[in-house]
Amino acid sequence: MSNGVNNKMNRRLFLGSSAAAMGALASPALAQTGTTQIEADISNATRRNISSFRSLEWRPYFQNLSGGAILVDTTSRALHYWSADETIYKLYPTSVPMTDDLTRRGRTQIVRKVDGPSWRPTASMLKRNPELPEYIAPGPDNPLGTRALYLSWTYYRIHGTHDTRKIGRRSSSGCIGLYNQHIEELFTLAKVGTQVLLI
């Protein structure tokens, strides 16, 4: 074979393997030891998620904005926040519960705000995974991230996460997760008493 033919074949092989490598790099991180659900067709789920990740009006969901309002859409995996005076609107990507059984929907409110939360697994979490630690202090290993907004429902929170791969996925045992920088912003905006609706 001539050098020209060899060079063309080598170039094709290089480009093919480069494209495969880039595809692997471009693919989102999926499974983490038992913490994230692998979705059967991530491309379709992502397309649906992007198309439904849009700003919303508060009126179809709340009678008023007294104390501010948070809407969590578990289908589009988005959290919407409106301030009481309607001057602030925020839209954040979230993680959502792994299964419908773990997903609670309905009206609640913020009852406590914690900067630097600690974490303890619930009895049902320990039943599912006995290897979980019984307590994690605030810090980089804490699954609640840097801030947590506790809801009136026992064990349910809107919180941050140090594991950014979880956002946009079914990856929690019931809570709603945000990037740490987003929960830190929401933490300053939301108050104890802010109404919350999960749909």
N, C-alpha and C positions, 0 to 999 in steps of 0.2 A: 504494500500500500504506500501511496505517496505521503509526504509530510502534510500536504494540504488536507487529505482525507482523514488522516490520523488526528490532526488538529480539530477538524469539524466534529469528529466522533467524541474526542475528549471534551470539547466544549459542550456538546449535547449532554454527556454524562454529568459534567460539572453542574450545568444549569438544572438538570433534572433533580440531582441530589440536593442542590441549593434550594430549589423550590420546595422539595419535601421537607428540608430542614426548616425553612421559613414558615411553612404551614404548621409544623409542629410547634415552632416558637410562637406563632400567632394564635394557636389554639388556647382557649382559656384553661386555667388550672382547674382540674375537676376534682376527683375524689381525694379527700383527706381522711385518714383513718376514721371511718365511721361518722364523720361530722357533716358531710355534704352529700346530698342525693345526686347521683349521676342521672341526668335527664336523657331520655332515650334519643331525642332529636334536638340537640342544643341549638342548631341553626334556626329551626322553626320557632323554638321558644324565644330565642334572642330577637328574631324579627318581630314576633308578636309583642314582646316586651318593649322594644324600641318604639313601635307604632303607638302603644298605649301609654308610654311615658310622656305625658303632656300636662300642661297646666289645666287646672279645673277651677270652676266657680264653687264657692262654699255653699250657696243657697240650696242646692238639691239635697245636701247632707245635714245641715244644721239650721235650727230655727233662728239663731242669732250667733254673734261672735263674742258674747260675754265671756271675758277671761281668756279669749283666744280659742283657737280650735285646731286640732290635729286630725287629719284623715289618713289612715293607712290602708292602701289598696294592695291586698295580698296577691292579686292576680298580676297587676303590672309591677309589683314590688317597688312601690313608690310611697313616700310619706309627704303629705302636703301640710303646710302650716300657714295659718292666717292669724295676724294679730287682731286684737279686739277692735282697734280703730281702722282696720283694713289698709293700713299704710305699708305693712310688711307681708309678703307672700314668699314662701320658700318651698322648693321641691327637691327632695333628696332620694337617691336610690337606696334600697334596703335589702337586707336578707329577711327571709320569712321562714315559718316553721317547715320542717321536712315533710310532714304529712298533713292531711286534712284533720286527722284525729288529734293532732297537736295544735291545730289552729283554732283560736277562739275569736269569734266575731261578735260585734255589738258595741254598745256604748259603755264607756268607762271614763275615768279622769285621772289626771296626775295627782297622786297623794303625797309623794315625797321625791325630793331631788338629792342625789348623792354625787359629790365630786370625789373621785377615787373610790369606787365601790369595791367591796369584797364579795366573794362568791362562794356559795355552798350548793351542791347538787340537791335536787329534790329526791324524795324517796323513789319516785318512778324513774328518774334518771339513773339512780344507783341500781335499780332493778334491771334496767336495760343494759347498763355497763358498770358492773361491780368494781372495775379497775379505776373509776374516777376518784380523784382525791376528795377528801371530805371537806376541805376548805382551801381557798386560794386568796391570799391577801392582795390588796391593790398593787398594781404594777404590770409589767409587760406580759406576764403569763396569765393575767386575769381575763376570762372570757367576756367580761362586761366592759372592757375597754376603760376609757378615762372618766366617763360620766354615765349615770343611769337615771332615768325617769321612771319611778315606780308607779304602777297603775293600781286602781282599786281592786283589781282581780289579783288574788294571791298568786305569787310566783311569776307574774307577767310584768315585763319591763320593756321600755324602749332604751336601748343602750348602745354604746360604741363597741368596736372590736379592733384588736390589734392584728387580726388575720383578715387582710383586705380581700382575700380570695372568696370570702363568704358573701360579700355584697352582690346583690343581683341573683342570688341562688336560694334554693330551699336548703337551709343549713342550720336552723335552730331547733330547740326543743319546745318552742312556744313564743319566745320573745321576738321582738323586731330589732334588727341590728342596723347600725349606721357606721359609716367611716368615722373615726375619732374626731376629725376636724368638723364633721357635720353635727355630731352629737354635742360637741362643745359649743357650736353656734346655737343650736336648738335649745340647749341647756340655759343659755342666757336669755332667750326669747320666751320660752314657755314658763308658766308659773304653776305652783301648786293650785289645783282647781281648774286648770285648762282642760276643756272637754276633749275627749278622744273617741273616735269612731273607727273600728276596724271592719272592713268589708271584704 
